[in-house]
């Protein structure tokens, strides 16, 4: 089977443009239009199955979302509720993201765009229904406005539907109606809220071997992202053989809190976004499916700066992580394993003795110790660089990572110990508090 993925130039030409309140997208050529001169290339099935069981093996395929018109919807009055710390310069954010994608391609990584996958499944009526259900079911709409909205969405082609679901729909972008709810809205009120955080694809889904988990989001601003990922993983032919490990209706759990420390060992952060109940649910599922032998449940500080475990630490090489050592010193872990000795034969999870995280990780990995590279500088500098995603790196191959260029002291420390760092700009991308790892969901990685 052959899949079509747009080249960088083609993708840039098909992204949303925000102009006088209207959002426009040019439709990607269909498979039947491949000979019409569109810049498309074939991506054949790899002999290696989709999936990942670690954070550092050679990255083969990654899911990205190039930011677009949804960032242009952020205003001083809504950016906080939409989880951004500022108002990004959209064109510059796109340039930064294009460079990120270019770095990945230059290293042989196949880049797959979330919006294009949605366009390809939205010819399927069931996929459309799944993706639009959270929008249509909003109780605040009322019957009359809901009826108008349903009719509007049904009339959109796949590209425009993706545009609307991602960038949102303002009140004045829907034709006038007899709805009292609609009449009382200001022109700038959103009937469909934008999804600026869709940029952070590691948060919305995660892979464990050939199983995919779809996040159950804690924050209202992100909850609708899950239905888009469900539509992709359920209806796109590329993922037809993929088992769904976690679903958004389950206990709160987000992909940024799931870190694959090494063969058979997974760490799950429990803090602002993922709950102990979510960690327990995922631990039971991965252990019973024999996707790992140990899960480490790691309580992390509940704060904006440490919203996910991967804001505190990421793997940069085998048995090597970069982290803010001042924070890491206080982290503990509860090892969770499967108890095979129950009388009825039904294996239950067993919680071991709490231990410092680094000690528990080394024991689970059966090594003397993890190599730890501290975020650069003293406590003040380390806090600044951790806030600016200095610990949130993406590993392309063992010992080669992508990082934001502004974290100069952390980069210097990484390079001093032999880690190759590909530095990219992230002044605008980082306003949503996410680095290269947050912006990428590996869907195929070597062991």
CORHUCOR-V22335 format. One record per residue. N is the residue number from 1. PHI is phi as a letter, one per 20 degrees, with the letter a starting at -180 (999 if undefined). NEAR is the number of other ideal C-beta (glycine too) atoms within 12 Angstrom. D_FIRST is the distance of its C-alpha to the first C-alpha in Angstrom with 2 decimals. Layout:
n=N phi=PHI near=NEAR d_first=D_FIRST
n=N phi=PHI near=NEAR d_first=D_FIRST
This chain:
n=1 phi=999 near=15 d_first=0.00
n=2 phi=d near=14 d_first=3.81
n=3 phi=d near=27 d_first=6.77
n=4 phi=d near=31 d_first=10.23
n=5 phi=c near=34 d_first=13.22
n=6 phi=f near=36 d_first=16.67
n=7 phi=f near=25 d_first=18.92
n=8 phi=g near=29 d_first=22.26
n=9 phi=f near=17 d_first=24.14
n=10 phi=f near=25 d_first=21.87
n=11 phi=f near=36 d_first=21.98
n=12 phi=f near=24 d_first=25.75
n=13 phi=f near=21 d_first=26.17
n=14 phi=d near=29 d_first=24.54
n=15 phi=e near=39 d_first=26.48
n=16 phi=f near=35 d_first=29.32
n=17 phi=c near=22 d_first=32.72
n=18 phi=e near=27 d_first=35.79
n=19 phi=b near=11 d_first=38.46
n=20 phi=l near=9 d_first=41.59
n=21 phi=n near=20 d_first=40.19
n=22 phi=d near=20 d_first=37.08
n=23 phi=d near=32 d_first=33.52
n=24 phi=c near=21 d_first=31.27
n=25 phi=c near=32 d_first=27.63
n=26 phi=e near=21 d_first=25.98
n=27 phi=f near=26 d_first=22.73
n=28 phi=f near=33 d_first=19.50
n=29 phi=f near=23 d_first=18.06
n=30 phi=f near=19 d_first=15.52
n=31 phi=g near=19 d_first=12.36
n=32 phi=f near=9 d_first=14.90
n=33 phi=e near=14 d_first=17.19
n=34 phi=f near=19 d_first=15.20
n=35 phi=e near=10 d_first=17.82
n=36 phi=e near=12 d_first=20.71
n=37 phi=o near=9 d_first=21.34
n=38 phi=f near=24 d_first=19.81
n=39 phi=e near=20 d_first=19.28
n=40 phi=c near=27 d_first=15.57
n=41 phi=c near=20 d_first=13.47
n=42 phi=e near=15 d_first=9.87
n=43 phi=c near=24 d_first=8.95
n=44 phi=e near=15 d_first=6.52
n=45 phi=g near=20 d_first=6.46
n=46 phi=e near=21 d_first=10.11
n=47 phi=f near=9 d_first=11.82
n=48 phi=f near=22 d_first=14.19
n=49 phi=f near=24 d_first=13.60
n=50 phi=f near=34 d_first=14.31
n=51 phi=p near=32 d_first=18.02
n=52 phi=b near=42 d_first=21.38
n=53 phi=c near=32 d_first=24.67
n=54 phi=b near=32 d_first=26.79
n=55 phi=d near=46 d_first=27.64
n=56 phi=c near=36 d_first=27.98
n=57 phi=g near=27 d_first=25.30
n=58 phi=g near=28 d_first=23.28
n=59 phi=f near=38 d_first=21.31
n=60 phi=d near=31 d_first=17.63
n=61 phi=c near=36 d_first=16.30
n=62 phi=c near=40 d_first=18.74
n=63 phi=e near=48 d_first=19.13
n=64 phi=c near=43 d_first=21.91
n=65 phi=c near=49 d_first=23.79
n=66 phi=f near=40 d_first=25.66
n=67 phi=f near=49 d_first=29.08
n=68 phi=b near=38 d_first=30.18
n=69 phi=f near=37 d_first=32.70
n=70 phi=f near=44 d_first=33.04
n=71 phi=f near=40 d_first=35.05
n=72 phi=f near=32 d_first=37.29
n=73 phi=e near=39 d_first=38.25
n=74 phi=f near=37 d_first=40.01
n=75 phi=c near=22 d_first=43.79
n=76 phi=g near=12 d_first=46.81
n=77 phi=e near=14 d_first=47.25
n=78 phi=c near=23 d_first=43.78
n=79 phi=f near=25 d_first=42.27
n=80 phi=f near=19 d_first=43.81
n=81 phi=f near=20 d_first=42.53
n=82 phi=e near=33 d_first=39.05
n=83 phi=m near=34 d_first=39.39
n=84 phi=d near=37 d_first=39.83
n=85 phi=e near=25 d_first=42.89
n=86 phi=a near=22 d_first=43.20
n=87 phi=d near=23 d_first=41.96
n=88 phi=f near=35 d_first=39.32
n=89 phi=f near=19 d_first=39.36
n=90 phi=f near=31 d_first=36.03
n=91 phi=f near=20 d_first=35.54
n=92 phi=f near=21 d_first=36.41
n=93 phi=f near=37 d_first=34.15
n=94 phi=f near=32 d_first=31.22
n=95 phi=f near=24 d_first=32.33
n=96 phi=f near=35 d_first=32.52
n=97 phi=f near=42 d_first=29.07
n=98 phi=f near=30 d_first=27.60
n=99 phi=f near=28 d_first=29.35
n=100 phi=g near=45 d_first=27.97
n=101 phi=f near=39 d_first=24.37
n=102 phi=f near=25 d_first=25.35
n=103 phi=g near=34 d_first=26.80
n=104 phi=f near=37 d_first=23.61
n=105 phi=f near=27 d_first=21.55
n=106 phi=f near=17 d_first=24.40
n=107 phi=e near=24 d_first=24.02
n=108 phi=n near=19 d_first=20.34
n=109 phi=e near=35 d_first=19.12
n=110 phi=f near=33 d_first=16.06
n=111 phi=d near=41 d_first=17.68
n=112 phi=d near=37 d_first=16.06
n=113 phi=e near=43 d_first=18.56
n=114 phi=g near=43 d_first=19.55
n=115 phi=f near=45 d_first=20.73
n=116 phi=f near=38 d_first=17.53
n=117 phi=f near=41 d_first=15.64
n=118 phi=f near=42 d_first=18.60
n=119 phi=g near=41 d_first=18.49
n=120 phi=f near=32 d_first=14.96
n=121 phi=e near=33 d_first=16.16
n=122 phi=f near=37 d_first=19.59
n=123 phi=f near=22 d_first=18.82
n=124 phi=e near=22 d_first=18.99
n=125 phi=f near=17 d_first=22.70
n=126 phi=f near=16 d_first=22.62
n=127 phi=f near=32 d_first=21.00
n=128 phi=f near=32 d_first=23.70
n=129 phi=f near=24 d_first=26.36
n=130 phi=f near=31 d_first=25.50
n=131 phi=f near=41 d_first=25.60
n=132 phi=e near=34 d_first=28.77
n=133 phi=g near=24 d_first=30.70
n=134 phi=f near=29 d_first=32.48
n=135 phi=f near=35 d_first=33.62
n=136 phi=f near=30 d_first=34.91
n=137 phi=e near=17 d_first=36.64
n=138 phi=g near=24 d_first=38.87
n=139 phi=f near=11 d_first=42.39
n=140 phi=f near=21 d_first=43.97
n=141 phi=f near=29 d_first=42.64
n=142 phi=m near=21 d_first=44.78
n=143 phi=f near=19 d_first=44.05
n=144 phi=f near=20 d_first=44.69
n=145 phi=f near=33 d_first=42.57
n=146 phi=f near=27 d_first=39.74
n=147 phi=f near=20 d_first=39.77
n=148 phi=f near=28 d_first=39.63
n=149 phi=f near=35 d_first=36.83
n=150 phi=g near=25 d_first=34.67
n=151 phi=f near=17 d_first=35.24
n=152 phi=f near=26 d_first=34.43
n=153 phi=f near=32 d_first=31.12
n=154 phi=f near=19 d_first=30.05
n=155 phi=e near=15 d_first=30.71
n=156 phi=e near=29 d_first=28.47
n=157 phi=f near=20 d_first=25.13
n=158 phi=g near=30 d_first=22.25
n=159 phi=f near=29 d_first=23.25
n=160 phi=f near=29 d_first=26.92
n=161 phi=f near=36 d_first=26.36
n=162 phi=g near=43 d_first=24.68
n=163 phi=g near=36 d_first=27.60
n=164 phi=f near=43 d_first=30.14
n=165 phi=f near=45 d_first=28.89
n=166 phi=e near=44 d_first=28.70
n=167 phi=e near=39 d_first=31.73
n=168 phi=n near=37 d_first=33.80
n=169 phi=c near=42 d_first=36.04
n=170 phi=e near=28 d_first=39.71
n=171 phi=g near=28 d_first=42.38
n=172 phi=e near=20 d_first=43.18
n=173 phi=e near=33 d_first=39.58
n=174 phi=d near=35 d_first=39.77
n=175 phi=g near=17 d_first=41.97
n=176 phi=g near=15 d_first=45.48
n=177 phi=c near=26 d_first=45.86
n=178 phi=e near=14 d_first=48.69
n=179 phi=f near=23 d_first=47.59
n=180 phi=f near=13 d_first=50.38
n=181 phi=g near=24 d_first=47.87
n=182 phi=f near=31 d_first=46.33
n=183 phi=f near=19 d_first=49.80
n=184 phi=e near=15 d_first=50.93
n=185 phi=f near=24 d_first=48.04
n=186 phi=e near=13 d_first=48.62
n=187 phi=g near=17 d_first=46.29
n=188 phi=e near=18 d_first=44.66
n=189 phi=f near=26 d_first=44.05
n=190 phi=e near=34 d_first=40.44
n=191 phi=f near=36 d_first=39.29
n=192 phi=c near=36 d_first=35.91
n=193 phi=f near=35 d_first=36.33
n=194 phi=f near=43 d_first=34.14
n=195 phi=c near=50 d_first=31.89
n=196 phi=f near=43 d_first=32.84
n=197 phi=e near=48 d_first=31.90
n=198 phi=f near=51 d_first=28.21
n=199 phi=g near=49 d_first=28.30
n=200 phi=e near=48 d_first=28.66
n=201 phi=f near=46 d_first=25.24
n=202 phi=f near=46 d_first=26.37
n=203 phi=f near=50 d_first=28.92
n=204 phi=e near=47 d_first=26.71
n=205 phi=b near=48 d_first=24.20
n=206 phi=b near=49 d_first=24.07
n=207 phi=d near=44 d_first=22.07
n=208 phi=c near=40 d_first=23.69
n=209 phi=l near=31 d_first=21.45
n=210 phi=e near=25 d_first=18.46
n=211 phi=d near=34 d_first=20.64
n=212 phi=d near=37 d_first=21.03
n=213 phi=d near=47 d_first=24.41
n=214 phi=d near=40 d_first=25.18
n=215 phi=f near=47 d_first=28.64
n=216 phi=d near=36 d_first=31.76
n=217 phi=f near=43 d_first=33.55
n=218 phi=e near=30 d_first=37.29
n=219 phi=e near=33 d_first=37.92
n=220 phi=g near=18 d_first=37.86
n=221 phi=f near=30 d_first=36.54
n=222 phi=d near=40 d_first=33.23
n=223 phi=f near=32 d_first=32.80
n=224 phi=f near=38 d_first=30.75
n=225 phi=g near=43 d_first=28.02
n=226 phi=f near=40 d_first=26.98
n=227 phi=f near=38 d_first=26.05
n=228 phi=f near=46 d_first=23.60
n=229 phi=f near=48 d_first=21.88
n=230 phi=f near=38 d_first=21.97
n=231 phi=f near=40 d_first=20.25
n=232 phi=f near=43 d_first=17.35
n=233 phi=f near=43 d_first=17.00
n=234 phi=e near=29 d_first=17.63
n=235 phi=d near=29 d_first=15.59
n=236 phi=f near=33 d_first=12.64
n=237 phi=f near=22 d_first=9.39
n=238 phi=f near=32 d_first=8.85
n=239 phi=d near=36 d_first=12.14
n=240 phi=f near=18 d_first=12.13
n=241 phi=e near=17 d_first=13.31
n=242 phi=e near=29 d_first=15.82
n=243 phi=e near=25 d_first=19.49
n=244 phi=e near=29 d_first=21.85
n=245 phi=e near=34 d_first=24.85
n=246 phi=b near=42 d_first=27.09
n=247 phi=c near=28 d_first=27.61
n=248 phi=f near=33 d_first=29.76
n=249 phi=e near=20 d_first=32.35
n=250 phi=e near=26 d_first=33.44
n=251 phi=g near=27 d_first=36.10
n=252 phi=f near=32 d_first=35.91
n=253 phi=a near=45 d_first=33.56
n=254 phi=c near=49 d_first=31.70
n=255 phi=f near=50 d_first=29.09
n=256 phi=f near=48 d_first=31.56
n=257 phi=e near=47 d_first=33.74
n=258 phi=d near=51 d_first=31.22
n=259 phi=c near=47 d_first=31.51
n=260 phi=e near=45 d_first=30.06
n=261 phi=f near=42 d_first=33.10
n=262 phi=r near=34 d_first=31.83
n=263 phi=g near=24 d_first=30.54
n=264 phi=n near=26 d_first=31.43
n=265 phi=c near=40 d_first=33.44
n=266 phi=c near=48 d_first=32.68
n=267 phi=d near=49 d_first=35.20
n=268 phi=c near=52 d_first=35.42
n=269 phi=f near=44 d_first=37.78
n=270 phi=c near=40 d_first=40.12
n=271 phi=a near=34 d_first=41.78
n=272 phi=f near=28 d_first=41.57
n=273 phi=d near=42 d_first=38.05
n=274 phi=d near=45 d_first=37.19
n=275 phi=e near=27 d_first=39.74
n=276 phi=f near=24 d_first=40.96
n=277 phi=f near=19 d_first=39.74
n=278 phi=f near=35 d_first=36.19
n=279 phi=f near=41 d_first=36.41
n=280 phi=f near=26 d_first=37.82
n=281 phi=f near=30 d_first=35.08
n=282 phi=f near=45 d_first=32.27
n=283 phi=g near=44 d_first=34.24
n=284 phi=f near=31 d_first=34.67
n=285 phi=f near=32 d_first=31.00
n=286 phi=f near=39 d_first=29.74
n=287 phi=f near=33 d_first=32.58
n=288 phi=f near=24 d_first=32.16
n=289 phi=e near=24 d_first=28.42
n=290 phi=l near=17 d_first=29.49
n=291 phi=e near=34 d_first=27.44
n=292 phi=a near=37 d_first=30.66
n=293 phi=d near=29 d_first=34.27
n=294 phi=b near=35 d_first=36.15
n=295 phi=d near=46 d_first=35.94
n=296 phi=d near=49 d_first=38.51
n=297 phi=e near=42 d_first=39.70
n=298 phi=c near=44 d_first=41.17
n=299 phi=f near=28 d_first=43.55
n=300 phi=c near=39 d_first=43.40
n=301 phi=g near=25 d_first=45.85
n=302 phi=e near=17 d_first=45.37
n=303 phi=a near=18 d_first=45.34
n=304 phi=f near=21 d_first=43.34
n=305 phi=f near=27 d_first=43.28
n=306 phi=c near=37 d_first=41.73
n=307 phi=f near=38 d_first=39.50
n=308 phi=c near=48 d_first=36.83
n=309 phi=g near=50 d_first=37.07
n=310 phi=f near=50 d_first=34.88
n=311 phi=e near=45 d_first=37.59
n=312 phi=e near=46 d_first=39.87
n=313 phi=b near=43 d_first=37.85
n=314 phi=c near=47 d_first=34.52
n=315 phi=e near=45 d_first=33.46
n=316 phi=d near=44 d_first=33.74
n=317 phi=a near=31 d_first=33.51
n=318 phi=f near=26 d_first=33.51
n=319 phi=l near=28 d_first=36.47
n=320 phi=c near=34 d_first=37.44
n=321 phi=c near=45 d_first=37.62
n=322 phi=d near=50 d_first=39.21
n=323 phi=b near=44 d_first=41.39
n=324 phi=e near=43 d_first=44.58
n=325 phi=g near=30 d_first=46.93
n=326 phi=f near=24 d_first=49.60
n=327 phi=e near=31 d_first=47.37
n=328 phi=g near=33 d_first=45.65
n=329 phi=g near=18 d_first=49.08
n=330 phi=e near=19 d_first=49.51
n=331 phi=e near=36 d_first=46.15
n=332 phi=d near=25 d_first=46.19
n=333 phi=b near=40 d_first=43.60
n=334 phi=d near=30 d_first=43.68
n=335 phi=f near=36 d_first=41.69
n=336 phi=c near=38 d_first=39.95
n=337 phi=c near=32 d_first=38.98
n=338 phi=e near=28 d_first=38.58
n=339 phi=e near=19 d_first=41.80
n=340 phi=e near=17 d_first=41.16
n=341 phi=d near=12 d_first=44.82
n=342 phi=f near=12 d_first=45.28
n=343 phi=f near=9 d_first=47.31
n=344 phi=e near=9 d_first=44.96
n=345 phi=n near=9 d_first=41.94
n=346 phi=e near=13 d_first=40.19
n=347 phi=f near=18 d_first=39.38
n=348 phi=d near=20 d_first=40.64
n=349 phi=f near=28 d_first=40.15
n=350 phi=c near=21 d_first=43.05
n=351 phi=e near=25 d_first=44.23
n=352 phi=e near=23 d_first=45.88
n=353 phi=f near=15 d_first=48.62
n=354 phi=f near=18 d_first=48.06
n=355 phi=b near=21 d_first=48.07
n=356 phi=g near=23 d_first=47.52
n=357 phi=g near=40 d_first=43.81
n=358 phi=f near=32 d_first=43.76
n=359 phi=f near=25 d_first=45.69
n=360 phi=f near=31 d_first=43.53
n=361 phi=f near=41 d_first=40.32
n=362 phi=f near=26 d_first=41.78
n=363 phi=f near=26 d_first=42.92
n=364 phi=f near=32 d_first=39.56
n=365 phi=e near=32 d_first=37.81
n=366 phi=l near=17 d_first=40.63
n=367 phi=c near=19 d_first=41.63
n=368 phi=f near=12 d_first=45.00
n=369 phi=a near=18 d_first=43.96
n=370 phi=f near=34 d_first=41.26
n=371 phi=e near=26 d_first=41.90
n=372 phi=d near=34 d_first=42.71
n=373 phi=d near=38 d_first=42.83
n=374 phi=f near=32 d_first=44.92
n=375 phi=g near=43 d_first=44.32
n=376 phi=f near=34 d_first=46.66
n=377 phi=n near=24 d_first=50.27
n=378 phi=f near=15 d_first=52.91
n=379 phi=g near=17 d_first=52.46
n=380 phi=f near=15 d_first=52.59
n=381 phi=f near=24 d_first=50.08
n=382 phi=f near=31 d_first=47.78
n=383 phi=f near=28 d_first=47.90
n=384 phi=f near=23 d_first=47.15
n=385 phi=f near=40 d_first=44.17
n=386 phi=f near=41 d_first=42.81
n=387 phi=f near=32 d_first=43.13
n=388 phi=e near=35 d_first=41.29
n=389 phi=m near=46 d_first=38.32
n=390 phi=f near=48 d_first=39.56
n=391 phi=e near=51 d_first=38.20
n=392 phi=d near=51 d_first=34.82
n=393 phi=d near=50 d_first=32.86
n=394 phi=d near=44 d_first=29.19
n=395 phi=e near=44 d_first=28.67
n=396 phi=e near=38 d_first=26.11
n=397 phi=b near=28 d_first=27.14
n=398 phi=g near=25 d_first=30.21
n=399 phi=n near=27 d_first=33.18
n=400 phi=c near=32 d_first=31.45
n=401 phi=c near=45 d_first=31.44
n=402 phi=d near=44 d_first=31.28
n=403 phi=b near=46 d_first=34.43
n=404 phi=f near=40 d_first=36.47
n=405 phi=f near=29 d_first=38.95
n=406 phi=f near=26 d_first=41.89
n=407 phi=e near=41 d_first=42.18
n=408 phi=f near=22 d_first=44.04
n=409 phi=f near=30 d_first=45.97
n=410 phi=f near=43 d_first=43.05
n=411 phi=f near=34 d_first=41.08
n=412 phi=f near=24 d_first=44.16
n=413 phi=f near=32 d_first=44.36
n=414 phi=f near=39 d_first=40.74
n=415 phi=f near=24 d_first=41.18
n=416 phi=f near=15 d_first=44.48
n=417 phi=e near=23 d_first=42.87
n=418 phi=n near=17 d_first=40.12
n=419 phi=e near=34 d_first=37.26
n=420 phi=e near=24 d_first=35.48
n=421 phi=d near=36 d_first=35.37
n=422 phi=e near=31 d_first=33.37
n=423 phi=e near=28 d_first=35.50
n=424 phi=c near=35 d_first=34.29
n=425 phi=f near=28 d_first=36.35
n=426 phi=b near=38 d_first=36.24
n=427 phi=f near=20 d_first=39.47
n=428 phi=e near=32 d_first=37.83
n=429 phi=g near=47 d_first=34.73
n=430 phi=f near=38 d_first=37.05
n=431 phi=f near=34 d_first=39.12
n=432 phi=e near=40 d_first=36.94
n=433 phi=m near=38 d_first=37.73
n=434 phi=a near=49 d_first=34.46
n=435 phi=d near=46 d_first=33.41
n=436 phi=g near=49 d_first=30.27
n=437 phi=f near=48 d_first=29.34
n=438 phi=g near=42 d_first=29.90
n=439 phi=e near=48 d_first=27.70
n=440 phi=b near=50 d_first=24.59
n=441 phi=d near=46 d_first=22.48
n=442 phi=f near=44 d_first=20.71
n=443 phi=d near=42 d_first=17.52
n=444 phi=b near=35 d_first=16.89
n=445 phi=b near=38 d_first=19.96
n=446 phi=f near=26 d_first=21.21
n=447 phi=f near=21 d_first=23.90
